[in-house]
Amino acid sequence: MLNVIETILQQNYFQYKDGFFNPKKGIAMGSPISGTMAEIYLQYVEAIRIKQWWETGEICYYERYVDDILIIYNNHKIKNSTIEQRINTNDKNLEFKMTPENSNTINYLDLTLHRNSNNIELSIYRKPTSTDTTIHYKSNHPHEHKMAAFGFFINRMTTLPITKESKTEEWKTIITTAAKNGHPNHIIHNLKKKLTSKRMQKETHEQKK
């Protein structure tokens, strides 16, 4: 396996104008193999570093999606500054940046995690740069395309284990977004009923199986 990886890296080059170049480190941006190689290397780092912390109980939970990592650690055994310092000693060309929780709250992907005394509550998170713009209802697009964004919003709201208050707030956001983009209220309500019914039928079928 290592021989295959070494061969791939030796063929790592890119063209700019009339010249061909070989990067001193990393893989050329846009290369079809770059994502796979990055995943292999991150799994290698996890195997030699994260596994060790897991076995000692310093880290209680570790989850990664591409390059976003969520860590829950035991602050009686290790500090967040120590985690950041140690993980950045694996490779001088690879830098991990840590975002600690603020007031027992931290954002991960499209979720906000609220840490209480005995549990963790979830709510929907939207980045400050996100907008409420979707395909307008009066645009000349297929109806399925117009509903795609709202289908995603509704499925996320109904399937994620977020709090009741967060679901209420998210539904208000969905309705407001639909109205700003010209979508009639009843269409969004009907879409919610349709998706909820479909999901319940699927769950019933799986339980019977």
C-alpha positions in Angstrom: 0.0 0.0 0.0 2.8 2.4 0.9 4.5 1.7 -2.4 1.4 2.6 -4.3 1.0 5.9 -2.4 4.7 6.7 -3.0 4.3 6.0 -6.7 1.2 8.3 -6.8 3.0 11.1 -5.0 6.0 10.9 -7.4 3.6 11.6 -10.3 2.3 14.7 -8.4 2.7 17.6 -10.8 0.7 20.4 -12.4 0.9 22.6 -15.5 0.9 26.4 -15.5 1.0 28.1 -18.9 3.9 26.3 -20.8 5.6 24.9 -17.7 5.2 21.8 -15.6 5.9 21.9 -11.9 6.2 19.4 -9.0 5.1 20.7 -5.6 7.6 20.4 -2.7 4.8 19.5 -0.4 1.1 18.5 -0.7 -0.9 17.8 -3.8 -1.9 20.2 -6.5 -5.3 21.7 -5.9 -8.0 20.2 -8.1 -6.2 16.9 -8.5 -8.7 13.9 -8.5 -6.5 12.1 -6.0 -6.1 15.0 -3.5 -9.2 14.3 -1.4 -8.4 10.6 -1.1 -4.8 11.2 -0.1 -5.9 13.8 2.5 -8.4 11.3 4.0 -5.7 8.6 4.2 -3.3 10.9 5.9 -5.8 12.2 8.4 -6.7 8.6 9.3 -3.0 7.9 9.8 -2.8 10.9 12.2 -5.9 9.7 14.1 -4.4 6.2 14.4 -1.2 7.3 16.0 -2.5 10.3 18.1 -6.3 10.2 18.7 -6.3 6.5 19.5 -3.7 7.1 22.3 -5.8 9.8 23.9 -8.9 7.6 23.6 -7.3 4.7 25.4 -6.1 6.9 28.3 -9.5 8.5 28.7 -8.2 12.0 28.0 -10.7 12.2 25.1 -14.3 11.0 25.6 -15.7 11.6 22.1 -14.1 12.2 18.7 -16.0 12.7 15.4 -14.7 14.1 12.1 -16.5 15.1 8.9 -13.9 15.8 6.2 -11.8 18.4 8.0 -14.2 19.5 10.7 -13.6 17.7 14.0 -15.6 17.6 17.2 -13.9 16.6 20.4 -15.2 16.1 23.9 -12.3 15.8 26.4 -11.8 15.2 30.1 -10.5 18.5 31.4 -9.3 16.8 34.6 -6.8 14.8 32.5 -6.0 17.1 29.6 -6.5 20.7 28.5 -7.6 22.0 25.1 -4.3 23.9 24.7 -2.4 20.6 25.2 -4.6 18.8 22.6 -3.9 21.6 20.1 -0.2 21.7 20.8 0.3 17.9 20.6 -1.7 17.4 17.5 0.2 20.1 15.7 3.5 18.3 16.4 2.7 15.5 13.9 3.5 17.5 10.8 5.0 20.9 10.5 3.0 21.5 7.3 -0.3 20.5 8.9 -1.9 23.0 11.3 -5.1 22.3 13.3 -6.9 25.3 14.7 -9.1 24.9 17.7 -12.4 26.7 18.4 -13.3 26.2 22.1 -16.9 26.3 23.3 -18.2 29.7 24.4 -20.6 29.8 27.3 -21.1 26.0 27.1 -22.0 26.3 23.4 -20.2 25.4 20.2 -21.1 25.1 16.5 -20.3 22.0 14.5 -21.4 21.7 10.9 -25.0 22.8 10.8 -25.7 22.2 14.5 -25.3 24.2 17.7 -24.5 22.1 20.7 -25.5 23.4 24.1 -23.8 21.6 27.0 -26.0 21.4 30.1 -25.1 19.7 33.5 -26.4 16.3 32.4 -27.0 16.4 28.6 -26.3 18.1 25.3 -29.1 19.9 23.5 -29.0 20.5 19.8 -30.3 23.3 17.6 -29.9 24.3 13.9 -27.0 26.5 13.2 -26.6 28.9 10.2 -23.4 30.7 9.4 -23.5 34.5 9.5 -22.8 34.5 5.8 -25.9 32.3 4.9 -28.8 34.0 3.2 -32.5 33.3 3.0 -32.5 33.3 -0.9 -33.9 30.3 -2.7 -35.2 29.8 -6.2 -38.2 32.2 -6.5 -41.6 30.7 -6.8 -42.3 32.6 -10.0 -39.1 31.7 -11.7 -39.1 29.4 -14.8 -37.7 26.4 -13.0 -39.3 22.9 -12.5 -41.4 22.7 -9.4 -39.1 20.0 -7.9 -36.1 22.3 -8.1 -38.0 25.1 -6.3 -39.0 22.7 -3.5 -35.5 21.1 -3.1 -34.2 23.6 -0.6 -37.3 23.5 1.5 -37.4 19.7 1.4 -33.9 19.7 2.8 -34.8 22.2 5.5 -37.9 20.3 6.6 -36.1 16.9 6.6 -33.3 18.3 8.7 -35.8 19.9 11.1 -37.9 16.7 11.5 -35.1 14.1 11.6 -32.4 15.7 13.8 -32.8 15.2 17.6 -33.1 19.0 18.2 -35.2 20.5 21.0 -38.9 21.3 20.7 -38.1 25.0 21.0 -35.5 24.7 18.2 -38.0 23.0 15.9 -40.5 25.7 16.5 -37.9 28.4 15.7 -36.7 26.5 12.7 -40.2 26.1 11.3 -40.7 29.9 11.6 -37.5 30.5 9.7 -38.6 28.1 6.9 -41.9 29.8 6.6 -40.3 33.3 6.6 -37.8 32.2 3.9 -40.5 30.8 1.8 -42.6 34.0 2.0 -39.6 36.1 1.0 -39.1 34.0 -2.1 -42.7 34.2 -3.1 -43.8 30.7 -2.1 -47.4 30.4 -0.9 -47.8 29.3 2.7 -50.0 26.3 2.0 -47.4 24.7 -0.4 -44.8 24.6 2.3 -47.3 23.2 4.8 -48.3 20.5 2.3 -44.7 19.7 1.7 -44.1 19.2 5.4 -47.1 16.9 5.7 -46.0 14.9 2.7 -42.4 14.4 3.9 -43.5 13.7 7.5 -46.0 11.1 6.3 -43.4 9.5 4.0 -40.9 9.3 6.8 -43.5 7.7 9.2 -44.5 5.1 6.6 -40.8 4.2 6.1 -40.2 3.9 9.8 -43.3 1.7 10.2 -42.2 -0.5 7.3 -38.8 -1.0 8.9 -40.3 -1.9 12.3 -42.4 -4.5 10.6 -39.4 -6.0 8.9 
